[in-house]
Amino acid sequence: GRLSVAPAVGVVGREAEIESMSDAFKRVASGEGREVLLISGEAGLGKTTLVAETARTVFDGGACVLFGHCEEDLATPYQLFAEALGHYITHAHEDLLIAHVAAHGSELARLVPALASRIRDLPPTKATDADTERYLLFAAVLALLDAASERQPVVLVLDDLQWADKASLQLLRHLTASEHARRVLVLGTYRDSELSRSHPFLETLAALRRQHGVARVELAGLDDTGVMALMEATAGRSLDNAAVGLAHALYRETDGNPFF
């Protein structure tokens, strides 16, 4: 979906950010342990575009890319992970799912109903109350990601985290705090301009930043050179003097925001 459509002019002026994501993926793929990269910035700076570029590159290199996104005021519990893992379970090898169900029963079916259509006669849940239910579900999610990443490196893209539901954020914290050395790279995007002091994501952000292997990539507007490169890429030719003047004016007016 959103990750597969390449922008018409490619990604301009973000070489350092692309490199930091690429380096993180190489470390994760070689078995150095999971990493989390949080990409922040205001709307229009190209966070999703940037992550999509990396996702396409690593997918071409043999990675499994899973995508979950949030929409304002439409969050359902575990929405991020239900979307990301739903796609995986729908297409996963049956033997992987059989092994998962043998160890974790039907716990994942609450999050991803598609499991019931892939594996017949799922056993009933072992959960007796809300706490056990959450504990068993979190363990099942981690085990699935673990099994998936044994076969190929996994890149989990979580888009627009500022709108994430509370349950998704709890699960993200659990995944990040887990000590398993799985080959999973989490790329999360969020708009820092929309975080009030009481915003639920701020607490999650603070908790994530205390873990090892968590880094932040802060996007700002393109600089003057970046604006000119974007205009040249869009126009398909080098800029004449009048166009260079326009580029400088655009930079001043938009603070280098590529969307504007």
Backbone hydrogen bonds in HBPLUS format (Angstrom, degrees):
<---DONOR---> <-ACCEPTOR-->    atom                        ^
c    i                          cat <-CA-CA->   ^        H-A-AA   ^      H-
h    n   atom  resd res      DA  || num        DHA   H-A  angle D-A-AA Bond
n    s   type  num  typ     dist DA aas  dist angle  dist       angle   num
A0004-SER N   A0001-GLY O   3.10 MM   3  5.62 147.2  2.21 113.3 122.0     1
A0010-GLY N   A0007-PRO O   3.20 MM   3  5.20 159.0  2.24 104.2 110.6     2
A0018-ILE N   A0014-ARG O   2.99 MM   4  6.23 164.6  2.02 160.5 165.1     3
A0019-GLU N   A0015-GLU O   2.93 MM   4  6.11 156.5  1.99 147.7 154.6     4
A0020-SER N   A0016-ALA O   2.99 MM   4  6.28 150.7  2.08 144.2 151.6     5
A0021-MET N   A0017-GLU O   3.13 MM   4  6.42 153.8  2.20 148.2 154.5     6
A0022-SER N   A0018-ILE O   2.89 MM   4  6.10 158.6  1.93 150.1 156.9     7
A0023-ASP N   A0019-GLU O   2.84 MM   4  5.99 158.9  1.88 150.9 156.0     8
A0024-ALA N   A0020-SER O   3.12 MM   4  6.21 156.8  2.18 137.1 143.2     9
A0025-PHE N   A0021-MET O   2.98 MM   4  6.24 157.7  2.03 147.6 153.6    10
A0026-LYS N   A0022-SER O   3.02 MM   4  6.32 156.3  2.08 146.7 152.9    11
A0027-ARG N   A0023-ASP O   3.06 MM   4  6.38 157.9  2.11 150.8 156.0    12
A0028-VAL N   A0024-ALA O   3.00 MM   4  6.24 166.7  2.02 154.2 157.7    13
A0029-ALA N   A0025-PHE O   2.78 MM   4  5.92 168.1  1.80 158.0 161.6    14
A0030-SER N   A0026-LYS O   3.05 MM   4  6.15 141.5  2.20 139.0 148.3    15
A0032-GLU N   A0027-ARG O   3.09 MM   5  5.53 163.9  2.11 153.9 151.3    16
A0031-GLY N   A0028-VAL O   2.99 MM   3  5.30 159.9  2.04 110.1 115.1    17
A0035-GLU N   A0184-VAL O   3.16 MM 149  6.74 148.0  2.27 149.0 158.3    18
A0186-VAL N   A0035-GLU O   2.89 MM 151  6.31 167.5  1.91 157.2 160.0    19
A0036-VAL N   A0213-GLY O   2.82 MM 177  6.23 157.7  1.87 162.0 166.1    20
A0215-ALA N   A0036-VAL O   2.89 MM 179  6.35 160.8  1.93 163.6 169.3    21
A0037-LEU N   A0186-VAL O   2.82 MM 149  6.19 167.8  1.83 170.8 173.1    22
A0188-GLY N   A0037-LEU O   2.92 MM 151  6.29 160.6  1.96 156.3 162.6    23
A0038-LEU N   A0215-ALA O   2.88 MM 177  6.29 163.4  1.91 153.2 158.1    24
A0217-VAL N   A0038-LEU O   2.77 MM 179  5.99 164.7  1.79 148.1 151.7    25
A0039-ILE N   A0188-GLY O   2.66 MM 149  6.01 163.3  1.69 166.3 171.0    26
A0190-TYR N   A0039-ILE O   3.02 MM 151  6.46 149.0  2.12 154.9 156.3    27
A0040-SER N   A0217-VAL O   2.89 MM 177  6.29 152.5  1.97 149.1 158.2    28
A0219-LEU N   A0040-SER O   2.78 MM 179  5.98 174.3  1.78 162.7 162.7    29
A0259-PHE N   A0044-GLY O   3.08 MM 215  4.59 142.4  2.22 141.9 145.7    30
A0050-LEU N   A0046-GLY O   2.89 MM   4  5.97 158.3  1.94 148.0 153.5    31
A0051-VAL N   A0047-LYS O   3.01 MM   4  6.28 163.8  2.04 152.2 156.1    32
A0052-ALA N   A0048-THR O   2.80 MM   4  5.93 155.1  1.86 147.9 155.8    33
A0053-GLU N   A0049-THR O   2.96 MM   4  6.19 150.0  2.05 144.7 152.1    34
A0054-THR N   A0050-LEU O   3.21 MM   4  6.57 160.1  2.25 147.3 151.4    35
A0055-ALA N   A0051-VAL O   2.79 MM   4  6.04 160.5  1.83 151.1 157.5    36
A0056-ARG N   A0052-ALA O   2.87 MM   4  6.08 160.3  1.91 151.3 155.3    37
A0057-THR N   A0053-GLU O   3.15 MM   4  6.38 159.5  2.20 145.1 150.5    38
A0058-VAL N   A0054-THR O   2.95 MM   4  6.23 168.3  1.96 161.6 163.3    39
A0059-PHE N   A0055-ALA O   2.89 MM   4  5.93 150.8  1.97 145.7 154.5    40
A0060-ASP N   A0056-ARG O   2.99 MM   4  6.16 158.3  2.04 146.6 151.8    41
A0061-GLY N   A0057-THR O   3.11 MM   4  6.38 130.1  2.38 132.5 146.3    42
A0063-ALA N   A0058-VAL O   2.89 MM   5  5.44 162.2  1.92 144.9 143.1    43
A0062-GLY N   A0059-PHE O   3.01 MM   3  5.20 161.5  2.05 110.9 112.8    44
A0064-CYS N   A0153-PRO O   2.81 MM  89  6.15 168.6  1.83 166.5 169.8    45
A0155-VAL N   A0064-CYS O   2.78 MM  91  6.16 163.6  1.81 161.0 164.7    46
A0066-LEU N   A0155-VAL O   2.84 MM  89  6.19 165.6  1.86 160.7 164.9    47
A0157-VAL N   A0066-LEU O   2.76 MM  91  6.05 168.8  1.77 174.2 171.2    48
A0068-GLY N   A0157-VAL O   2.87 MM  89  6.23 162.2  1.90 168.4 174.5    49
A0159-ASP N   A0068-GLY O   2.89 MM  91  6.33 160.2  1.93 155.4 160.0    50
A0070-CYS N   A0159-ASP O   3.17 MM  89  6.41 144.0  2.31 147.6 156.2    51
A0074-LEU N   A0071-GLU O   3.20 MM   3  5.53 162.5  2.24 131.5 128.8    52
A0079-GLN N   A0076-THR O   3.02 MM   3  5.29 138.8  2.20 148.7 140.7    53
A0082-ALA N   A0078-TYR O   2.80 MM   4  5.88 157.4  1.85 163.9 171.8    54
A0083-GLU N   A0079-GLN O   3.08 MM   4  6.20 161.8  2.11 151.5 154.5    55
A0084-ALA N   A0080-LEU O   3.14 MM   4  6.34 169.4  2.15 144.4 147.8    56
A0085-LEU N   A0081-PHE O   2.82 MM   4  5.69 166.9  1.84 146.4 150.9    57
A0086-GLY N   A0082-ALA O   2.90 MM   4  5.50 135.2  2.11 126.8 139.1    58
A0087-HIS N   A0083-GLU O   3.40 MM   4  6.57 158.5  2.45 147.1 148.8    59
A0089-ILE N   A0085-LEU O   2.86 MM   4  6.06 171.1  1.87 158.8 160.0    60
A0090-THR N   A0086-GLY O   3.07 MM   4  6.14 155.0  2.13 144.3 151.2    61
A0091-HIS N   A0087-HIS O   3.33 MM   4  6.53 141.8  2.48 140.8 149.1    62
A0091-HIS N   A0088-TYR O   3.10 MM   3  5.39 130.8  2.35 101.5 113.9    63
A0092-ALA N   A0088-TYR O   2.73 MM   4  5.62 121.2  2.08 150.5 168.0    64
A0096-LEU N   A0093-HIS O   3.15 MM   3  5.51 129.2  2.42 105.0 117.2    65
A0097-LEU N   A0093-HIS O   3.35 MM   4  6.76 156.1  2.41 148.6 154.9    66
A0098-ILE N   A0094-GLU O   2.84 MM   4  6.12 157.3  1.89 157.3 164.3    67
A0099-ALA N   A0095-ASP O   3.05 MM   4  6.16 162.0  2.08 142.2 146.7    68
A0100-HIS N   A0096-LEU O   2.98 MM   4  6.18 149.8  2.07 140.2 149.2    69
A0101-VAL N   A0097-LEU O   2.89 MM   4  6.12 163.9  1.91 153.2 156.3    70
A0102-ALA N   A0098-ILE O   2.96 MM   4  6.15 151.3  2.04 145.8 154.1    71
A0103-ALA N   A0099-ALA O   3.24 MM   4  6.49 143.5  2.38 139.6 147.7    72
A0103-ALA N   A0100-HIS O   3.12 MM   3  5.32 126.5  2.42  97.8 111.1    73
A0104-HIS N   A0100-HIS O   2.71 MM   4  5.84 158.5  1.76 156.2 163.8    74
A0105-GLY N   A0101-VAL O   2.71 MM   4  4.31 137.4  1.89 126.3 126.0    75
A0107-GLU N   A0104-HIS O   3.40 MM   3  6.32 161.4  2.43 145.1 145.6    76
A0109-ALA N   A0106-SER O   2.85 MM   3  5.39 148.2  1.95 118.4 128.5    77
A0111-LEU N   A0108-LEU O   3.03 MM   3  5.41 131.1  2.28 106.3 118.5    78
A0112-VAL N   A0108-LEU O   2.79 MM   4  5.99 166.2  1.81 156.4 161.3    79
A0115-LEU N   A0112-VAL O   3.05 MM   3  6.05 173.2  2.05 130.9 132.9    80
A0116-ALA N   A0113-PRO O   3.03 MM   3  5.83 143.5  2.16 122.5 129.1    81
A0117-SER N   A0114-ALA O   3.11 MM   3  5.30 133.1  2.34 100.1 112.4    82
A0118-ARG N   A0114-ALA O   3.17 MM   4  6.49 133.9  2.40 143.8 156.4    83
A0118-ARG N   A0115-LEU O   3.15 MM   3  5.14 133.6  2.38  94.8 107.6    84
A0119-ILE N   A0115-LEU O   2.89 MM   4  6.06 163.3  1.92 158.6 162.3    85
A0133-GLU N   A0129-ASP O   2.92 MM   4  6.06 159.2  1.96 154.9 161.9    86
A0134-ARG N   A0130-ALA O   2.98 MM   4  6.19 157.9  2.02 146.2 150.8    87
A0135-TYR N   A0131-ASP O   2.94 MM   4  6.17 165.0  1.96 150.2 154.8    88
A0136-LEU N   A0132-THR O   2.82 MM   4  5.97 170.3  1.83 158.6 160.2    89
A0137-LEU N   A0133-GLU O   2.96 MM   4  6.05 152.8  2.03 143.1 151.4    90
A0138-PHE N   A0134-ARG O   2.88 MM   4  6.05 169.4  1.89 157.2 159.5    91
A0139-ALA N   A0135-TYR O   3.05 MM   4  6.23 160.3  2.09 146.1 151.8    92
A0140-ALA N   A0136-LEU O   2.98 MM   4  6.14 149.4  2.08 139.9 148.2    93
A0141-VAL N   A0137-LEU O   2.94 MM   4  6.25 155.3  2.00 154.1 160.4    94
A0142-LEU N   A0138-PHE O   3.02 MM   4  6.27 169.6  2.03 154.7 156.9    95
A0143-ALA N   A0139-ALA O   2.99 MM   4  6.10 154.9  2.05 142.7 150.0    96
A0144-LEU N   A0140-ALA O   2.98 MM   4  6.17 152.4  2.05 144.2 151.2    97
A0145-LEU N   A0141-VAL O   3.02 MM   4  6.32 165.7  2.05 154.9 158.2    98
A0146-ASP N   A0142-LEU O   2.86 MM   4  6.01 153.0  1.93 145.3 153.7    99
A0147-ALA N   A0143-ALA O   2.90 MM   4  6.12 164.1  1.93 149.3 152.6   100
A0148-ALA N   A0144-LEU O   2.88 MM   4  6.08 161.2  1.92 151.2 156.9   101
A0149-SER N   A0145-LEU O   2.87 MM   4  6.00 155.3  1.93 144.9 151.6   102
A0150-GLU N   A0146-ASP O   3.08 MM   4  6.36 121.4  2.43 139.5 154.0   103
A0150-GLU N   A0147-ALA O   3.29 MM   3  5.26 145.0  2.42  95.1 105.0   104
A0151-ARG N   A0148-ALA O   3.13 MM   3  5.54 136.6  2.33 104.5 115.2   105
A0152-GLN N   A0148-ALA O   3.21 MM   4  6.56 157.8  2.26 148.2 154.4   106
A0154-VAL N   A0183-ARG O   2.92 MM  29  6.25 174.8  1.92 166.4 167.8   107
A0185-LEU N   A0154-VAL O   2.83 MM  31  6.27 162.5  1.86 162.0 167.8   108
A0156-LEU N   A0185-LEU O   2.78 MM  29  6.12 156.3  1.83 152.9 161.2   109
A0187-LEU N   A0156-LEU O   2.89 MM  31  6.14 159.9  1.93 144.7 150.7   110
A0158-LEU N   A0187-LEU O   2.89 MM  29  6.18 162.2  1.92 146.8 152.2   111
A0189-THR N   A0158-LEU O   2.95 MM  31  6.47 155.3  2.01 156.0 161.5   112
A0163-TRP N   A0160-ASP O   3.11 MM   3  6.04 169.8  2.12 124.6 127.9   113
A0161-LEU N   A0189-THR O   2.79 MM  28  6.04 171.3  1.80 164.0 161.6   114
A0164-ALA N   A0161-LEU O   3.04 MM   3  4.94 168.6  2.06 108.4 111.5   115
A0169-LEU N   A0165-ASP O   3.15 MM   4  6.49 156.4  2.21 150.9 157.8   116
A0170-GLN N   A0166-LYS O   2.94 MM   4  6.28 152.0  2.02 149.1 157.0   117
A0171-LEU N   A0167-ALA O   3.00 MM   4  6.27 159.2  2.05 149.6 154.9   118
A0172-LEU N   A0168-SER O   2.87 MM   4  6.13 152.6  1.95 146.5 154.7   119
A0173-ARG N   A0169-LEU O   2.96 MM   4  6.20 156.4  2.02 146.4 152.2   120
A0174-HIS N   A0170-GLN O   2.97 MM   4  6.24 153.3  2.04 145.0 152.7   121
A0175-LEU N   A0171-LEU O   2.89 MM   4  6.12 161.3  1.93 151.8 156.3   122
A0176-THR N   A0172-LEU O   2.98 MM   4  6.15 157.6  2.03 147.3 153.2   123
A0177-ALA N   A0173-ARG O   2.94 MM   4  6.08 148.2  2.04 144.8 153.1   124
A0178-SER N   A0174-HIS O   3.10 MM   4  6.16 127.9  2.38 140.8 152.9   125
A0194-GLU N   A0191-ARG O   3.28 MM   3  5.73 161.4  2.31 109.1 114.5   126
A0195-LEU N   A0192-ASP O   3.38 MM   3  5.48 163.6  2.41 111.0 110.3   127
A0199-HIS N   A0196-SER O   3.06 MM   3  5.16 165.0  2.09 112.5 115.3   128
A0202-LEU N   A0199-HIS O   3.05 MM   3  5.66 145.9  2.17 116.2 124.9   129
A0205-LEU N   A0201-PHE O   2.78 MM   4  6.03 157.5  1.83 153.1 160.1   130
A0206-ALA N   A0202-LEU O   2.94 MM   4  6.21 157.9  1.99 148.9 153.8   131
A0207-ALA N   A0203-GLU O   3.00 MM   4  6.27 157.4  2.06 146.1 152.4   132
A0208-LEU N   A0204-THR O   2.80 MM   4  6.07 159.7  1.84 156.5 162.1   133
A0209-ARG N   A0205-LEU O   2.97 MM   4  6.13 159.5  2.01 149.4 154.8   134
A0210-ARG N   A0207-ALA O   3.28 MM   3  5.44 144.0  2.41  98.9 108.8   135
A0211-GLN N   A0208-LEU O   2.96 MM   3  5.48 159.2  2.01 115.8 122.5   136
A0222-LEU N   A0256-GLY O   2.72 MM  34  4.41 157.8  1.77 126.7 118.8   137
A0226-GLY N   A0223-ASP O   2.93 MM   3  5.06 112.6  2.40  99.5 116.4   138
A0227-VAL N   A0223-ASP O   2.89 MM   4  6.26 153.3  1.96 159.8 168.0   139
A0228-MET N   A0224-ASP O   3.11 MM   4  6.44 159.3  2.15 147.9 153.0   140
A0229-ALA N   A0225-THR O   2.89 MM   4  6.17 155.1  1.95 147.7 155.2   141
A0230-LEU N   A0226-GLY O   2.89 MM   4  6.11 152.3  1.96 146.0 153.4   142
A0231-MET N   A0227-VAL O   2.96 MM   4  6.24 157.8  2.01 148.8 154.7   143
A0232-GLU N   A0228-MET O   2.86 MM   4  6.09 159.1  1.91 150.3 156.3   144
A0233-ALA N   A0229-ALA O   2.89 MM   4  6.06 157.8  1.94 145.3 151.6   145
A0234-THR N   A0230-LEU O   2.93 MM   4  6.12 153.2  2.00 144.7 152.1   146
A0235-ALA N   A0231-MET O   2.83 MM   4  5.98 162.0  1.86 150.5 155.7   147
A0236-GLY N   A0232-GLU O   2.71 MM   4  5.63 138.3  1.88 141.7 153.3   148
A0244-VAL N   A0240-ASP O   2.90 MM   4  6.20 150.3  1.99 155.2 164.9   149
A0245-GLY N   A0241-ASN O   3.03 MM   4  6.33 155.3  2.09 148.0 154.1   150
A0246-LEU N   A0242-ALA O   3.00 MM   4  6.35 149.4  2.09 143.3 152.1   151
A0247-ALA N   A0243-ALA O   2.82 MM   4  6.10 151.8  1.90 145.8 153.7   152
A0248-HIS N   A0244-VAL O   3.01 MM   4  6.36 157.2  2.07 150.8 155.5   153
A0249-ALA N   A0245-GLY O   3.08 MM   4  6.35 158.0  2.13 144.9 150.9   154
A0250-LEU N   A0246-LEU O   2.79 MM   4  6.05 159.0  1.84 153.9 160.0   155
A0251-TYR N   A0247-ALA O   2.93 MM   4  6.15 159.2  1.98 150.0 155.4   156
A0252-ARG N   A0248-HIS O   3.04 MM   4  6.35 159.5  2.09 147.6 152.6   157
A0253-GLU N   A0249-ALA O   2.95 MM   4  6.18 160.3  1.99 152.3 157.7   158
A0254-THR N   A0250-LEU O   2.91 MM   4  5.92 155.5  1.97 154.7 160.1   159
A0255-ASP N   A0251-TYR O   2.97 MM   4  5.39 127.8  2.25 143.3 149.5   160
A0257-ASN N   A0254-THR O   3.11 MM   3  5.53 160.1  2.15 112.8 118.2   161
